[in-house]
Amino acid sequence: MGFKSNKVEIKGVSTDEVGTPLTHSVELTEKEIELILLTVKNSLFKGEYVEILYNLTLKIQEKYKTIKKL
């Protein structure tokens, strides 16, 4: 059974102060993104992860498209 918290405090910083505390900016190269997308393409996932994986893959693809334009 899971639980949900409306307020999380990480190292003394409340989520109310910073928004989503687990969001970080990560810079990836074109080749690194290609490898991640290829790995996702060739992998098998349980049904419970499909929606999360879909959303994550969509974000990675959008980042890849912006890098390809440069």
C-alpha positions in Angstrom: 0.0 0.0 0.0 1.4 3.4 -1.0 1.0 6.8 0.6 0.9 10.4 -0.7 2.3 13.4 1.0 1.1 17.0 0.3 4.3 18.5 1.7 7.8 17.1 1.5 10.8 18.5 3.2 14.3 17.7 1.7 17.3 18.9 3.6 15.4 21.6 5.3 13.8 23.0 2.0 10.1 22.6 1.7 8.4 21.8 -1.6 6.3 24.9 -1.1 9.5 27.0 -1.5 11.0 25.3 -4.6 8.1 23.7 -6.4 9.1 20.1 -7.4 12.3 19.3 -5.4 13.3 16.3 -7.6 13.6 18.2 -10.9 17.1 18.8 -12.1 18.6 20.2 -15.3 20.7 17.5 -17.1 22.6 18.2 -20.3 22.9 15.2 -22.6 24.7 14.9 -25.9 23.0 13.8 -29.1 24.7 10.4 -28.9 23.7 9.9 -25.3 20.0 10.6 -26.1 20.2 8.3 -29.1 21.5 5.5 -26.9 18.7 6.0 -24.4 16.0 6.0 -27.0 17.5 2.9 -28.7 17.7 1.1 -25.3 14.0 2.0 -24.7 13.1 0.8 -28.2 14.7 -2.6 -27.6 13.5 -3.2 -24.1 10.5 -4.9 -22.5 8.6 -3.2 -19.7 5.8 -4.3 -17.4 2.4 -2.8 -18.0 2.5 -0.7 -14.8 5.4 1.3 -16.3 4.0 2.0 -19.7 2.5 5.4 -19.0 5.5 6.7 -17.1 7.8 5.3 -19.8 5.7 6.9 -22.6 5.8 10.3 -20.9 9.6 10.0 -20.3 10.3 8.9 -23.8 8.2 11.8 -25.2 10.3 14.3 -23.1 13.6 12.7 -24.3 12.4 12.8 -27.9 11.5 16.5 -27.6 15.0 17.3 -26.2 16.5 15.2 -29.1 14.6 17.3 -31.7 15.8 20.5 -30.2 19.4 19.3 -30.2 19.1 18.1 -33.8 18.0 21.6 -34.9 21.2 23.2 -33.6 
